[in-house]
Amino acid sequence: MLIKYFYDEKLAHASYLVGCQAKGAAIVIDPSRDVHSYLNAAQANGLSIRGVTETHIHADYISGSKELASKTGAKLYLSDEGDADWKYQFFDQYDSQLLKDGDSFSIGNLTFEVLHTPGHTPEHLSFLLTDGGAAVQAPIGLFTGDFVFAGDVGRPDLLEKAAGVNGSAYSLAKKMFKSLQRFKQLPDYLQVWPAHGAGSACGKSLGAVPSTTVGYEKLANWALHYDEEDLFIEALLSGQPEAPKYFGIMKRLNKQGTTLIENLEPVLHAQTSLTVVKEWTQNGIVVDTRPAKQFAEKHIAGTINLPYNQSFVTWAGWLLEYDQPIYLLVSGEDEAKTLKALRSIGLDQVKDAMDSTFIEQLELNEMDAADYKEIEPKEIMDRLDEYYVLDVRRNSEWMAGHIPQAHHIMLGHLKDRMNEIPREKPLLVNCKSGARSAIAVSLLKANGFDQVLNLTGGFDQWVKENNRALNSTELTAKGKRL
């Protein structure tokens, strides 16, 4: 038997290729949309992908189940649990088997027992794996999807917050409690293979280790320490992070089945031109993927800055519209990776791309070339009244402490709430370190706010400077007393 682990850091998403080498057959569990890594791994190990399955209808990325079934002829094994609103609508396009609790299926000598584990979603399944070719005929481990993570469990509020299913958070939390009671009955030695790691918005405190065991989770996972349902539900629903806006769209696309990548329109490639970029800003949204510092020093008016880094996918999903053309300003070496990242969450409407390096050669006095200023906390600590201070961190961060006189709009909601922001004063934007606030500044500038500054170092640096000033004041006062 072979188990190969795949991890997408930008999505904090784990998927698996499980192979029976004796029979040359393999299955992929919870695949991402770009399926080349699975095809390459199967070929390298002399395996044929005969099956594809997923634990549930995913909300944070586009599933690759259709892609794999189309390319390999593999059989789809999909959940038939849950209510009518969350049934797969594309299963009949391919060889498929719908699964319910207690069912099982085999890939070579490998047997997968189906457990219905609702809580994160109504249709959620987990798969208990037994290797029929092993000397001992006992289950090895459990593919838990978004049911049990290392150190956490799947959040039950996404259907309500992101997909608008009223009242579902509480009912799914109740189901999660019952599913966990079943999990507690499993043998301690079983390995646990989840679909996400630290950084995923599918839970609130996921661990960073790639796998765990049932026994360890019984000891270390906070959610398994509750024996009273009401207390568990209260703890599970409290403190959940904001639900990304695009999660509801992901649910719908994964339920219906997305367009195969090979059928997407090709991306055009415009020659570098300021005039062309200006036309793009009138027709859609122009994304400059350069680092924030470069964008601050010089950019084209009307464009927004989403640096291509580990958080690129998250903020693209929050801030880009699915029905609006997207144009990219991106370095040639990053274009393919950027397109892959956007397509991983269904942002398929990239119309054109341009090499971003020409922007650095522009003069700031040229038409439509712009910049914005960054400012150190120590420069403005005594004159906050001159600014409208805007904090774009998450609600939990805001509640833990913020700059006096600041106003709070989480970055993901900024586009929808710009009418709340006055224009009489210069805007001073902050986050924790200065990265999210740089994105916010670019959004504000693109939407007509002219006087916008980014707080360098963010709230963390503000706290340091504030403490330094307080210590200095105390030392001065002490010296006067002496």
C-alpha positions as semicolon CSV with decimal commas, in nm:
position;residue;x (nm);y (nm);z (nm)
1;M;0,000;0,000;0,000
2;L;0,111;0,355;-0,076
3;I;-0,021;0,678;0,077
4;K;0,110;0,998;-0,080
5;Y;0,038;1,335;0,082
6;F;-0,012;1,658;-0,114
7;Y;-0,035;2,000;0,049
8;D;-0,124;2,338;-0,099
9;E;0,014;2,602;0,139
10;K;-0,192;2,885;-0,007
11;L;-0,514;2,694;0,063
12;A;-0,383;2,501;0,367
13;H;-0,537;2,205;0,184
14;A;-0,430;1,841;0,212
15;S;-0,518;1,569;-0,037
16;Y;-0,409;1,211;-0,074
17;L;-0,328;0,948;-0,333
18;V;-0,378;0,600;-0,189
19;G;-0,250;0,310;-0,396
20;C;-0,264;-0,066;-0,395
21;Q;0,069;-0,155;-0,554
22;A;-0,022;-0,524;-0,578
23;K;-0,308;-0,439;-0,815
24;G;-0,162;-0,120;-0,964
25;A;-0,472;0,079;-0,866
26;A;-0,509;0,409;-0,682
27;I;-0,770;0,653;-0,553
28;V;-0,737;1,027;-0,492
29;I;-0,912;1,176;-0,189
30;D;-1,021;1,543;-0,179
31;P;-0,825;1,645;-0,492
32;S;-0,745;2,002;-0,583
33;R;-0,838;2,137;-0,924
34;D;-0,487;2,113;-1,070
35;V;-0,457;1,735;-1,102
36;H;-0,113;1,706;-1,261
37;S;0,059;1,621;-0,933
38;Y;-0,168;1,320;-0,881
39;L;-0,124;1,199;-1,239
40;N;0,254;1,233;-1,213
41;A;0,269;1,056;-0,876
42;A;0,054;0,771;-1,001
43;Q;0,267;0,725;-1,310
44;A;0,591;0,740;-1,110
45;N;0,464;0,460;-0,884
46;G;0,321;0,240;-1,157
47;L;-0,039;0,307;-1,056
48;S;-0,358;0,376;-1,245
49;I;-0,605;0,616;-1,086
50;R;-0,925;0,409;-1,070
51;G;-1,122;0,612;-0,814
52;V;-1,178;0,967;-0,694
53;T;-1,363;1,065;-0,381
54;E;-1,420;1,365;-0,160
55;T;-1,535;1,390;0,196
56;H;-1,787;1,668;0,130
57;I;-1,882;1,955;-0,098
58;H;-1,591;2,188;-0,034
59;A;-1,626;2,560;0,032
60;D;-1,269;2,686;0,018
61;Y;-1,137;2,555;-0,313
62;I;-1,254;2,403;-0,641
63;S;-1,250;2,025;-0,627
64;G;-1,055;1,831;-0,888
65;S;-1,292;1,533;-0,892
66;K;-1,439;1,624;-1,231
67;E;-1,095;1,694;-1,375
68;L;-0,962;1,353;-1,269
69;A;-1,271;1,163;-1,380
70;S;-1,252;1,334;-1,719
71;K;-0,880;1,269;-1,767
72;T;-0,855;0,915;-1,631
73;G;-1,202;0,760;-1,650
74;A;-1,181;0,699;-1,276
75;K;-1,500;0,619;-1,088
76;L;-1,642;0,891;-0,864
77;Y;-1,741;0,796;-0,509
78;L;-1,957;1,081;-0,376
79;S;-2,177;1,143;-0,073
80;D;-2,549;1,076;-0,094
81;E;-2,607;1,194;0,263
82;G;-2,747;1,527;0,375
83;D;-3,052;1,713;0,250
84;A;-3,166;1,774;-0,105
85;D;-2,998;2,115;-0,125
86;W;-2,649;1,967;-0,101
87;K;-2,651;1,677;-0,347
88;Y;-2,391;1,650;-0,622
89;Q;-2,542;1,748;-0,957
90;F;-2,273;1,619;-1,193
91;F;-2,229;1,260;-1,076
92;D;-2,436;1,116;-1,361
93;Q;-2,191;1,258;-1,619
94;Y;-1,933;0,998;-1,513
95;D;-1,908;0,645;-1,381
96;S;-2,005;0,701;-1,019
97;Q;-2,132;0,550;-0,696
98;L;-2,328;0,748;-0,438
99;L;-2,238;0,665;-0,080
100;K;-2,427;0,641;0,246
101;D;-2,324;0,555;0,600
102;G;-2,219;0,190;0,629
103;D;-2,134;0,148;0,261
104;S;-1,792;0,031;0,151
105;F;-1,595;0,018;-0,173
106;S;-1,261;-0,123;-0,281
107;I;-0,964;-0,006;-0,485
108;G;-0,747;-0,309;-0,550
109;N;-0,694;-0,472;-0,209
110;L;-0,786;-0,153;-0,024
111;T;-1,127;-0,125;0,140
112;F;-1,288;0,203;0,241
113;E;-1,572;0,195;0,493
114;V;-1,802;0,497;0,474
115;L;-1,887;0,685;0,794
116;H;-2,140;0,967;0,781
117;T;-1,986;1,240;0,999
118;P;-2,208;1,551;0,968
119;G;-2,126;1,869;1,154
120;H;-1,910;2,075;0,924
121;T;-2,164;2,005;0,649
122;P;-2,475;1,784;0,635
123;E;-2,336;1,546;0,371
124;H;-1,988;1,502;0,520
125;L;-1,829;1,155;0,504
126;S;-1,514;1,005;0,655
127;F;-1,338;0,700;0,513
128;L;-1,198;0,417;0,726
129;L;-0,915;0,245;0,540
130;T;-0,823;-0,125;0,565
131;D;-0,540;-0,281;0,366
132;G;-0,659;-0,623;0,253
133;G;-0,304;-0,725;0,164
134;A;-0,166;-0,669;0,514
135;A;-0,094;-0,952;0,758
136;V;-0,336;-0,805;1,012
137;Q;-0,687;-0,733;0,887
138;A;-0,772;-0,420;1,085
139;P;-0,833;-0,057;0,987
140;I;-0,522;0,159;0,955
141;G;-0,663;0,507;0,962
142;L;-0,942;0,750;0,888
143;F;-0,961;1,019;0,621
144;T;-1,157;1,282;0,813
145;G;-1,182;1,567;0,561
146;D;-1,312;1,870;0,753
147;F;-1,457;1,664;1,039
148;V;-1,159;1,623;1,273
149;F;-0,835;1,814;1,225
150;A;-0,516;1,804;1,428
151;G;-0,625;1,999;1,736
152;D;-0,964;2,115;1,609
153;V;-1,289;2,018;1,438
154;G;-1,470;2,160;1,137
155;R;-1,669;2,475;1,190
156;P;-2,048;2,432;1,157
157;D;-2,136;2,792;1,070
158;L;-2,018;2,820;0,709
159;L;-2,348;2,718;0,551
160;E;-2,525;2,989;0,748
161;K;-2,264;3,265;0,716
162;A;-2,137;3,200;0,365
163;A;-2,421;3,016;0,191
164;G;-2,714;3,184;0,369
165;V;-2,875;2,868;0,512
166;N;-3,050;3,022;0,812
167;G;-3,037;2,829;1,138
168;S;-2,792;2,570;1,006
169;A;-2,503;2,663;1,238
170;Y;-2,679;2,544;1,554
171;S;-2,823;2,228;1,398
172;L;-2,487;2,132;1,249
173;A;-2,314;2,195;1,582
174;K;-2,555;1,944;1,738
175;K;-2,469;1,694;1,466
176;M;-2,099;1,756;1,519
177;F;-2,137;1,664;1,886
178;K;-2,295;1,331;1,791
179;S;-2,034;1,263;1,523
180;L;-1,758;1,321;1,778
181;Q;-1,914;1,072;2,017
182;R;-1,882;0,817;1,740
183;F;-1,522;0,924;1,676
184;K;-1,440;0,864;2,044
185;Q;-1,539;0,499;2,005
186;L;-1,271;0,435;1,741
187;P;-0,946;0,260;1,839
188;D;-0,672;0,492;1,964
189;Y;-0,414;0,353;1,722
190;L;-0,599;0,471;1,410
191;Q;-0,420;0,738;1,211
192;V;-0,618;1,051;1,125
193;W;-0,563;1,217;0,787
194;P;-0,748;1,554;0,766
195;A;-0,809;1,774;0,462
196;H;-0,668;2,095;0,610
197;G;-0,388;2,230;0,824
198;A;-0,304;2,552;1,008
199;G;-0,425;2,863;0,827
200;S;-0,747;2,718;0,692
201;A;-1,070;2,907;0,757
202;C;-1,256;2,576;0,794
203;G;-1,180;2,576;1,168
204;K;-1,052;2,817;1,430
205;S;-0,738;2,655;1,578
206;L;-0,603;2,392;1,339
207;G;-0,266;2,238;1,414
208;A;0,020;2,242;1,166
209;V;0,113;1,871;1,176
210;P;0,003;1,677;0,865
211;S;-0,154;1,386;1,050
212;T;-0,246;1,268;1,398
213;T;-0,411;0,970;1,569
214;V;-0,748;0,910;1,727
215;G;-0,583;0,855;2,065
216;Y;-0,384;1,177;2,053
217;E;-0,689;1,379;1,954
218;K;-0,880;1,233;2,249
219;L;-0,605;1,375;2,470
220;A;-0,525;1,703;2,297
221;N;-0,824;1,819;2,091
222;W;-1,034;2,068;2,285
223;A;-1,356;1,958;2,112
224;L;-1,327;1,602;2,244
225;H;-1,321;1,712;2,608
226;Y;-1,691;1,804;2,619
227;D;-1,948;1,554;2,744
228;E;-2,237;1,802;2,765
229;E;-2,392;1,894;2,433
230;D;-2,499;2,249;2,524
231;L;-2,155;2,346;2,651
232;F;-1,992;2,195;2,344
233;I;-2,220;2,385;2,107
234;E;-2,151;2,713;2,285
235;A;-1,776;2,655;2,267
236;L;-1,784;2,544;1,904
237;L;-1,985;2,840;1,778
238;S;-1,790;3,104;1,970
239;G;-1,477;3,262;1,829
240;Q;-1,511;3,134;1,476
241;P;-1,328;3,358;1,226
242;E;-1,508;3,557;0,959
243;A;-1,647;3,337;0,683
244;P;-1,488;3,435;0,350
245;K;-1,745;3,569;0,105
246;Y;-1,638;3,337;-0,174
247;F;-1,710;3,022;0,029
248;G;-2,076;3,032;-0,070
249;I;-1,976;3,049;-0,437
250;M;-1,737;2,755;-0,392
251;K;-2,017;2,546;-0,244
252;R;-2,241;2,616;-0,542
253;L;-1,969;2,553;-0,801
254;N;-1,855;2,229;-0,640
255;K;-2,211;2,107;-0,614
256;Q;-2,291;2,184;-0,977
257;G;-1,952;2,088;-1,117
258;T;-1,713;2,342;-1,264
259;T;-1,584;2,397;-1,617
260;L;-1,289;2,174;-1,702
261;I;-0,965;2,372;-1,716
262;E;-0,899;2,264;-2,075
263;N;-1,226;2,429;-2,178
264;L;-1,147;2,772;-2,029
265;E;-1,080;3,064;-2,260
266;P;-0,708;3,127;-2,312
267;V;-0,552;3,429;-2,142
268;L;-0,437;3,700;-2,383
269;H;-0,105;3,882;-2,344
270;A;-0,102;4,255;-2,408
271;Q;0,210;4,454;-2,488
272;T;0,317;4,681;-2,203
273;S;0,117;5,000;-2,227
274;L;-0,012;5,251;-1,975
275;T;-0,303;5,331;-2,204
276;V;-0,409;4,965;-2,224
277;V;-0,400;4,927;-1,845
278;K;-0,615;5,239;-1,809
279;E;-0,869;5,082;-2,047
280;W;-0,862;4,767;-1,835
281;T;-0,953;4,965;-1,522
282;Q;-1,268;5,081;-1,702
283;N;-1,369;4,729;-1,809
284;G;-1,290;4,520;-1,502
285;I;-1,050;4,493;-1,211
286;V;-0,673;4,516;-1,259
287;V;-0,463;4,321;-1,010
288;D;-0,101;4,422;-0,959
289;T;0,074;4,124;-0,798
290;R;0,404;4,295;-0,711
291;P;0,519;4,325;-0,349
292;A;0,344;4,599;-0,151
293;K;0,656;4,815;-0,119
294;Q;0,701;4,831;-0,496
295;F;0,334;4,912;-0,544
296;A;0,354;5,192;-0,284
297;E;0,651;5,350;-0,459
298;K;0,490;5,341;-0,803
299;H;0,174;5,194;-0,954
300;I;-0,090;5,269;-1,216
301;A;-0,392;5,457;-1,085
302;G;-0,707;5,247;-1,056
303;T;-0,525;4,916;-1,003
304;I;-0,531;4,718;-0,678
305;N;-0,243;4,539;-0,512
306;L;-0,270;4,171;-0,421
307;P;0,091;4,060;-0,375
308;Y;0,158;3,708;-0,497
309;N;0,245;3,546;-0,166
310;Q;0,100;3,285;0,068
311;S;-0,215;3,488;0,139
312;F;-0,283;3,572;-0,228
313;V;-0,564;3,319;-0,273
314;T;-0,739;3,422;0,049
315;W;-0,761;3,789;-0,042
316;A;-0,836;3,722;-0,408
317;G;-1,139;3,522;-0,294
318;W;-1,250;3,793;-0,055
319;L;-1,197;4,093;-0,282
320;L;-1,240;3,990;-0,647
321;E;-1,583;3,949;-0,805
322;Y;-1,675;3,630;-0,988
323;D;-1,874;3,814;-1,255
324;Q;-1,614;4,080;-1,333
325;P;-1,326;4,051;-1,584
326;I;-0,982;4,024;-1,421
327;Y;-0,663;4,165;-1,570
328;L;-0,320;4,084;-1,432
329;L;-0,003;4,285;-1,392
330;V;0,239;4,004;-1,313
331;S;0,600;3,905;-1,374
332;G;0,647;3,644;-1,645
333;E;0,792;3,392;-1,400
334;D;0,486;3,416;-1,172
335;E;0,207;3,424;-1,432
336;A;0,142;3,048;-1,449
337;K;0,142;3,015;-1,070
338;T;-0,087;3,315;-1,034
339;L;-0,337;3,175;-1,284
340;K;-0,328;2,838;-1,107
341;A;-0,394;3,008;-0,774
342;L;-0,692;3,204;-0,908
343;R;-0,838;2,899;-1,080
344;S;-0,803;2,698;-0,760
345;I;-1,094;2,903;-0,624
346;G;-1,286;2,935;-0,950
347;L;-1,172;3,282;-1,054
348;D;-1,152;3,173;-1,417
349;Q;-1,230;3,503;-1,588
350;V;-0,872;3,633;-1,634
351;K;-0,894;3,805;-1,971
352;D;-0,550;3,951;-2,023
353;A;-0,208;3,977;-1,861
354;M;0,082;4,217;-1,888
355;D;0,440;4,198;-1,762
356;S;0,452;4,419;-1,452
357;T;0,822;4,506;-1,472
358;F;0,758;4,802;-1,704
359;I;0,587;4,990;-1,419
360;E;0,920;5,043;-1,247
361;Q;1,045;5,240;-1,549
362;L;0,752;5,483;-1,542
363;E;0,798;5,838;-1,420
364;L;0,561;5,943;-1,141
365;N;0,464;6,255;-1,335
366;E;0,344;6,043;-1,628
367;M;-0,028;6,012;-1,686
368;D;-0,191;5,775;-1,440
369;A;0,129;5,678;-1,254
370;A;0,075;5,704;-0,878
371;D;0,217;5,621;-0,537
372;Y;0,114;5,629;-0,172
373;K;0,289;5,714;0,152
374;E;0,378;5,495;0,445
375;I;0,427;5,641;0,789
376;E;0,588;5,522;1,113
377;P;0,376;5,511;1,432
378;K;0,619;5,742;1,614
379;E;0,557;6,012;1,353
380;I;0,184;6,045;1,426
381;M;0,129;5,924;1,784
382;D;0,071;6,277;1,910
383;R;-0,150;6,390;1,623
384;L;-0,405;6,116;1,570
385;D;-0,680;6,377;1,555
386;E;-0,556;6,474;1,212
387;Y;-0,650;6,134;1,069
388;Y;-0,942;5,900;1,027
389;V;-0,782;5,581;1,163
390;L;-0,907;5,265;0,993
391;D;-0,825;4,920;1,135
392;V;-0,874;4,635;0,883
393;R;-0,784;4,338;1,106
394;R;-1,017;4,053;1,197
395;N;-1,279;4,111;1,462
396;S;-1,098;3,894;1,719
397;E;-0,782;4,104;1,675
398;W;-0,978;4,427;1,708
399;M;-1,146;4,308;2,026
400;A;-0,809;4,219;2,178
401;G;-0,690;4,580;2,144
402;H;-0,670;4,867;1,896
403;I;-0,543;5,220;1,842
404;P;-0,746;5,485;2,025
405;Q;-1,002;5,660;1,803
406;A;-0,971;5,387;1,537
407;H;-1,266;5,260;1,335
408;H;-1,297;4,897;1,236
409;I;-1,379;4,741;0,898
410;M;-1,228;4,399;0,834
411;L;-1,036;4,397;0,504
412;G;-1,263;4,139;0,344
413;H;-1,565;4,366;0,394
414;L;-1,397;4,692;0,292
415;K;-1,528;4,702;-0,066
416;D;-1,885;4,672;0,058
417;R;-1,853;4,940;0,327
418;M;-1,659;5,221;0,164
419;N;-1,959;5,451;0,183
420;E;-1,912;5,452;0,563
421;I;-1,568;5,612;0,536
422;P;-1,554;5,994;0,544
423;R;-1,339;6,188;0,299
424;E;-1,281;6,502;0,507
425;K;-0,963;6,374;0,672
426;P;-0,661;6,179;0,550
427;L;-0,701;5,806;0,612
428;L;-0,449;5,620;0,827
429;V;-0,489;5,245;0,768
430;N;-0,349;4,977;0,996
431;C;-0,354;4,601;1,044
432;K;-0,125;4,383;1,255
433;S;0,198;4,426;1,059
434;G;0,121;4,647;0,757
435;A;0,053;4,377;0,494
436;R;-0,328;4,370;0,494
437;S;-0,346;4,745;0,536
438;A;-0,133;4,783;0,221
439;I;-0,400;4,591;0,027
440;A;-0,664;4,812;0,187
441;V;-0,478;5,127;0,084
442;S;-0,468;5,008;-0,277
443;L;-0,845;4,941;-0,270
444;L;-0,917;5,282;-0,123
445;K;-0,692;5,459;-0,373
446;A;-0,855;5,271;-0,663
447;N;-1,195;5,386;-0,537
448;G;-1,116;5,756;-0,526
449;F;-0,972;5,812;-0,178
450;D;-0,675;6,036;-0,245
451;Q;-0,524;6,095;0,100
452;V;-0,444;5,749;0,230
453;L;-0,145;5,640;0,437
454;N;-0,033;5,294;0,544
455;L;0,089;5,254;0,903
456;T;0,429;5,085;0,877
457;G;0,459;4,792;1,115
458;G;0,088;4,811;1,195
459;F;-0,064;4,772;1,538
460;D;0,230;4,565;1,662
461;Q;0,470;4,850;1,598
462;W;0,220;5,096;1,742
463;V;0,214;4,901;2,069
464;K;0,595;4,895;2,085
465;E;0,621;5,269;2,024
466;N;0,345;5,340;2,273
467;N;0,515;5,132;2,543
468;R;0,846;5,299;2,467
469;A;0,686;5,642;2,508
470;L;0,521;5,540;2,836
471;N;0,848;5,403;2,973
472;S;1,026;5,721;2,873
473;T;0,762;5,932;3,049
474;E;0,790;5,723;3,365
475;L;1,169;5,750;3,368
476;T;1,149;6,127;3,322
477;A;0,899;6,160;3,605
478;K;1,116;5,940;3,829
479;G;1,421;6,151;3,754
480;K;1,237;6,469;3,851
481;R;1,131;6,315;4,183
482;L;1,491;6,222;4,258
